Amino acid sequence: MKKLTVISGKGGTGKTTVISNLAALADNVVLGDCDVDAPNMHLLLKPTVEKKTVFKSAKLAVKNEDSCNNCGLCREFCRFKAINEDLSINPLKCDGCGVCAVVCPSNVIHLEEQITGHIYHSNSRFGPMIHAKLKAGADNSGKLVSEVKKEAAKTAIEQNKKLILIDGSPGIGCPVIASLNGVDMALVVTEPTQSGLADLVRVLGLSKHFNIQVFIVINKYDLNEKMTAEINKYCQEKGISVIGKIPFSREINEAMHLGKLIVNYKPAAKPAVAIRDMWQKVKEINQL
């Protein structure tokens, strides 16, 4: 089983568009949307949800107000200032550290696990899809990403799938680290701008720690060919291959507006041809 993650140094580079079109070209695949803070692959693939499960990770302090002796130790020791003046607990400030429960002489405070998101097991027209949504303001997105990947791997084993395509999170934070952990290959989607190059440098620095194959995709490369040349030069110096260059085309926006993918909507269009060529290289590299 091969695992391929598509990431980007920032949002808005076309990462989800790229992986959704790759999903249309792949065979025997399980899809995983690990951009749990702002998932959107389902908007393009329109999967049918078959199962929804809750995800619990964070803990919050809960107090039995009736049994409290109002000693105030919880407020005194709470470093997050989550205990109000009336000694009630502010759930928005509570970090779940548990100090209040430890110092409470009446044992009226305990920690309760909270629902911080949901995991969806769905079927798309290209294969099974595992995706999730983190509750607004909740922490531990990396743990939820790991759970999505675990469920995707489990589904691949059960259904004898040979490839897992993962839509990773943008940036270099905890969810990206979880998206890269244990995969065979990473495609980094960038754009020909100065900030695009700066973000690419950061995400390549992160990817280096995982000892995996990394390849670059330059989206809308022809909008700034000078910056495209700079990105090419940087990648050559680092020994990293630019595996694909996708030209700007209003046909991609047109396809997305209609809820379609460019490789199916207009297969002869230049961006569709570029994506197919890139996928052929991915297949050859991974012996798919």
Secondary structure, 3 states (H helix, E strand, C coil): CEEEEEEECCCCCCHHHHHHHHHHHCCCEEEEECCCCCCCHHHHHCCEEEEEEEEEEEEEEEECHHHCCCCCHHHHHCCCCCECCCCCECCCCCCCCCHHHHHCCCCCEEEEEEEEEEEEEEEECCEEEEEEEECCCCCCHHHHHHHHHHHHHHHHHHCCCCEEEEEEEECCCHHHHHHHCCCCEEEEEECCCHHHHHHHHHHHHHHHHHCCEEEEEEECHHHCHHHHHHHHHHHHHHCCEEEEEECCCHHHHHHHHCCCCHHHHCCCCHHHHHHHHHHHHHHHHHCC
